[in-house]
Amino acid sequence: MPMFVVYVLFSKKFNKIYIGFTSKLISRFKSHNEIGSGWTKKFRPWSVEYLEFFDSKKEAMLREKQLKSSRLNKTL
């Protein structure tokens, strides 16, 4: 059974944060920094600032949503 990770990335150059979840952290981080073409591409490079591990996708999705909707994400 895969483990799921909620992660917070930080772009020091642009003072931006990104919150996401995945079951494949290394490849996902690489896609944000090297491969991807979405929102995160504009703010490279990214560093991992925070991780939380979960046994289920549902738990990870709920925590990601909580962090994204929280005022906390403005201060991470």
C-alpha positions in Angstrom: 0.0 0.0 0.0 1.5 3.4 -1.0 2.1 6.1 1.5 0.8 9.6 0.7 2.6 12.8 1.4 1.3 16.3 1.7 4.1 18.8 0.9 4.7 22.5 1.0 7.2 23.9 -1.6 8.7 27.4 -1.3 10.2 29.5 -4.1 12.6 31.9 -2.4 13.2 33.8 -5.6 9.5 34.7 -5.9 8.4 34.3 -2.2 5.7 31.9 -3.3 4.4 28.6 -1.7 2.8 25.6 -3.3 0.8 22.9 -1.4 0.2 19.5 -2.9 0.0 15.8 -2.2 1.4 12.7 -3.9 2.4 9.1 -3.4 5.6 9.6 -5.4 7.4 12.6 -3.7 10.7 12.4 -5.6 9.2 12.3 -9.1 6.6 14.9 -8.2 9.3 17.3 -6.8 11.3 16.8 -10.0 8.3 17.6 -12.1 7.8 20.9 -10.2 11.4 21.9 -10.7 12.3 20.4 -14.1 9.5 18.9 -16.2 6.2 20.5 -15.5 4.5 23.2 -17.5 1.9 24.4 -15.1 1.7 27.1 -12.5 4.8 26.0 -10.6 7.0 26.3 -13.7 6.9 30.1 -13.5 8.3 30.2 -10.0 11.3 27.8 -10.1 13.4 26.8 -8.3 11.3 25.2 -5.5 12.5 23.7 -2.2 10.6 21.4 0.1 9.7 23.2 3.3 7.3 20.8 5.0 6.1 17.2 4.7 3.3 15.2 6.4 2.8 11.5 5.8 -0.5 9.6 5.6 -1.6 6.1 5.1 -4.5 6.9 2.9 -5.2 9.2 -0.1 -8.3 10.4 1.5 -6.5 11.7 4.6 -3.8 13.4 2.5 -6.4 15.1 0.3 -8.3 16.3 3.4 -5.1 17.7 4.9 -4.0 19.4 1.6 -7.5 21.0 1.4 -7.2 22.1 5.0 -3.8 23.7 4.4 -4.9 25.4 1.2 -8.0 26.9 2.8 -6.2 27.9 6.0 -4.7 31.3 6.7 -1.7 29.3 7.7 -0.6 28.9 4.1 0.0 32.6 4.0 2.6 32.3 6.7 4.4 29.0 5.9 
